[in-house]
Amino acid sequence: MHARLRLCAVIAAALLALTACASDEKTPVITNAPPPPAPAALPGDWSESSLDVPTAGAATYAAPNNPKRLRAALILGSPDKAGEVAARELAVMLAHQGVASLRFDGPPQAQLDYQQSLDRAGRGLSALAEKSGLGDDRLLAVGHGAAAPLAMALGAGKSGRGQMPIALVEPVLARLPAGTPDPLQTAIALPRLKHNLISCSDADIAVDCTAVQDLADVMTGTHVNFVRLRGVNHALQEDESRDPAKYAATDLPFSATLNRSLGSWVSMQ
């Protein structure tokens, strides 16, 4: 009797399976919509102007023509072609999130050690605050490449101004200027109530994502969002070739994922 019942159950299951296979209904496929393309230019009602930062050098200030209450970010980049391209595009991405920005034009006139670079960054931050008319509670720091430790120091309030949220975009954590403190130790001093961002791409030959993961682990208490990018080079372009010669290419789009992540970061402040 029990064997007969088991046989009936097997036959019923087989019939159900055949019915399901013969059904015209398609199995639903769940996909995540890709992020929209990253912008390549400032919004139409924004413009850039030159600003001379005393004893620090020339800088570019990007802001809306009719500024309202907004945030402002100091963008610190590596003194090379990738850093120049990345800093300019970061200013564009931030502008589309309503964030004004200041970035230095080109490398400093002389090679600087860490403390001199931090002093320069601090002067840039003060110039940004004065130009934008914003208090320390509305300021952000963005560090790209080898400038990431400087942004971390600003985030920890080591420039003489208040602590602030930071974004470390493709941070380089090795072979840094003389006197640079251990980035992991600097991370420990970051405030615990700020929302921060870190990115690392599998196609960025300048960055060790294992070291960046270690940094993100230390910064866990700061509400850090660690974004693992795919196919993005050190100039923040979507390019899997890993070829530094393409950093100046104008036909490569910038990272849509990073653009969306920056927007989320700004919205959390």
SVG drawing of the C-alpha trace seen along z (x, -y; Angstrom):
<svg xmlns="http://www.w3.org/2000/svg" viewBox="-2 -85 63 87">
<polyline fill="none" stroke="black" stroke-width="0.4" points="0.0,0.0 2.8,-2.4 4.7,-1.6 1.6,-2.3 1.2,-5.7 4.8,-6.6 4.4,-5.6 1.3,-7.8 3.2,-10.7 6.1,-10.3 3.7,-10.2 1.9,-13.3 5.2,-15.2 6.2,-14.2 2.9,-15.4 3.3,-18.8 6.8,-19.2 5.6,-18.5 2.8,-21.0 5.2,-23.6 7.5,-23.0 4.6,-23.2 3.5,-26.6 3.8,-29.6 4.7,-31.8 8.3,-32.9 10.4,-32.7 10.8,-36.3 14.4,-37.6 15.4,-40.2 18.1,-42.6 19.5,-45.8 19.2,-48.7 22.6,-50.1 23.5,-53.6 23.0,-56.5 26.1,-57.7 28.4,-60.0 28.2,-63.7 31.1,-65.0 30.5,-68.8 29.3,-71.1 25.6,-71.9 24.5,-74.7 24.1,-77.2 27.5,-76.5 30.9,-78.0 34.5,-77.8 36.8,-80.7 40.5,-81.0 41.4,-81.6 44.9,-82.3 45.4,-80.7 48.1,-82.7 51.4,-80.7 49.6,-77.6 49.2,-78.4 46.5,-78.7 43.2,-76.9 39.9,-76.4 36.6,-77.1 33.4,-75.5 30.1,-76.9 26.6,-77.7 26.1,-81.2 23.3,-81.8 24.5,-80.0 22.0,-78.9 22.7,-76.9 25.0,-74.1 28.1,-72.2 31.6,-72.6 34.5,-70.2 38.2,-70.5 39.4,-68.1 43.0,-66.9 44.6,-65.0 47.8,-63.4 50.3,-65.7 50.1,-63.7 47.9,-63.3 45.6,-60.8 45.2,-63.1 44.5,-66.1 41.8,-64.3 40.3,-62.7 40.1,-66.0 38.4,-67.8 35.8,-65.0 35.3,-64.9 34.4,-68.6 31.9,-67.8 30.3,-64.9 30.0,-66.9 28.5,-69.9 25.7,-67.7 25.1,-66.9 25.0,-70.6 28.5,-70.6 30.8,-73.5 34.5,-72.6 38.0,-73.9 41.0,-72.1 44.6,-73.1 45.8,-73.6 48.8,-71.4 51.5,-70.3 53.1,-72.7 56.2,-74.7 58.5,-72.6 58.4,-69.0 56.7,-69.0 56.9,-66.6 53.8,-65.5 53.6,-68.4 54.1,-71.0 51.4,-69.3 49.0,-69.3 49.7,-73.0 48.9,-73.6 45.7,-71.6 44.7,-73.5 45.2,-76.8 43.0,-75.5 40.3,-74.5 40.3,-77.9 40.2,-79.6 37.2,-77.3 35.4,-78.2 35.9,-81.9 35.0,-81.8 31.8,-79.8 30.8,-81.5 30.2,-78.2 31.0,-77.1 33.1,-74.0 29.9,-71.9 29.2,-72.3 32.7,-71.3 33.9,-68.0 37.3,-66.7 37.9,-64.5 41.3,-62.8 42.3,-61.0 45.3,-58.7 48.3,-59.7 46.4,-62.7 44.1,-60.4 46.1,-60.6 45.8,-64.4 42.0,-64.1 42.1,-61.8 44.0,-64.3 41.5,-67.0 38.7,-64.6 40.3,-64.2 40.6,-67.9 44.4,-68.1 44.3,-71.3 43.2,-73.5 39.5,-73.4 36.7,-71.1 36.4,-67.4 34.5,-66.7 33.3,-63.8 35.8,-62.5 35.8,-60.5 38.9,-58.5 38.8,-57.9 41.2,-55.2 43.5,-55.9 47.2,-55.1 48.6,-54.0 52.2,-53.1 55.4,-55.0 53.9,-58.2 55.8,-61.6 58.3,-61.7 56.7,-62.1 53.3,-60.7 51.9,-58.9 50.5,-55.4 47.1,-55.7 45.7,-53.1 46.7,-55.2 45.2,-58.3 42.0,-56.4 41.7,-55.5 41.5,-59.3 38.6,-59.9 35.3,-60.9 32.8,-58.2 29.7,-60.2 30.6,-61.1 29.6,-59.2 32.7,-58.5 33.4,-56.9 36.2,-54.7 36.5,-53.4 38.9,-50.8 38.8,-49.4 40.0,-46.1 41.4,-47.9 43.4,-50.5 47.0,-49.6 48.1,-52.3 46.0,-51.0 46.3,-47.9 42.8,-46.9 43.9,-44.6 45.5,-47.5 42.4,-49.6 40.2,-46.8 42.4,-47.0 41.8,-50.7 38.0,-50.2 38.0,-47.7 39.7,-50.2 37.1,-52.8 34.1,-50.6 33.1,-52.6 32.9,-55.8 29.9,-54.5 32.2,-54.1 30.8,-52.9 33.5,-50.8 32.7,-50.8 34.4,-48.1 34.5,-49.4 34.9,-47.2 36.8,-48.2 37.7,-51.8 41.2,-53.2 43.1,-55.6 41.7,-58.6 38.2,-57.4 37.4,-56.4 35.6,-53.2 38.5,-51.4 39.6,-47.8 42.8,-48.0 45.0,-49.0 46.9,-51.2 48.1,-54.5 48.5,-56.0 44.7,-56.3 44.4,-58.6 44.2,-61.6 41.7,-60.0 38.6,-62.1 36.4,-59.3 36.3,-57.3 33.3,-57.8 33.8,-58.3 32.6,-55.8 28.8,-55.8 29.1,-53.7 31.4,-56.1 29.1,-59.0 26.1,-57.3 28.2,-56.5 29.3,-60.1 25.7,-61.1 24.7,-58.7 27.6,-59.9 26.6,-63.6 22.9,-62.8 24.0,-61.2 25.7,-64.3"/>
</svg>
